């Protein structure tokens, strides 16, 4: 039986509204990252999936470097240990 982890995080990313389209496109290009919605006020909800916490932090660091990103807040983080990639051990 092979054990792996699945990490899921959600973020609020405060962005410059004038750069929303380019920021959304850039985030969606990152492995395991998806922009769910961007509010008119410039707050993006982003979901991340990765196999470990380090990968989550790497993606957060990459997002933080994008031109127009003002601030990032981690809202939620959970992980599950999976057996053979399909069920919780």
KAJO-V650517 format. One record per backbone hydrogen bond with DSSP energy under -0.5 kcal/mol. NH is the residue of the N-H (numbers start at 0). CO is the residue of the C=O. Records with the same first field share a line. If there is no record, write none. Layout:
BEGIN
NH = CO / CO
END
This chain:
BEGIN
3 = 81
5 = 79
6 = 49
7 = 77
8 = 47
9 = 75
10 = 45
11 = 72
12 = 10 / 43
13 = 11 / 70
14 = 12 / 41
15 = 67
16 = 14
18 = 15
19 = 16
22 = 18
23 = 19
24 = 20
25 = 21
26 = 22
27 = 23
28 = 24
29 = 25 / 26
32 = 29
33 = 46
35 = 33 / 44
36 = 44
38 = 42
41 = 38
43 = 12 / 41
44 = 36
45 = 10 / 43
46 = 33
47 = 8
48 = 31
49 = 6
55 = 51
56 = 52
57 = 53
58 = 54
59 = 55
60 = 56
61 = 57
62 = 58
63 = 59
64 = 60 / 61
65 = 61 / 62
68 = 65
69 = 13 / 67
70 = 13
72 = 11
74 = 9 / 72
75 = 9
77 = 7
79 = 5
81 = 3 / 79
82 = 86
83 = 1 / 81
84 = 1
85 = 82
86 = 82
88 = 80
END
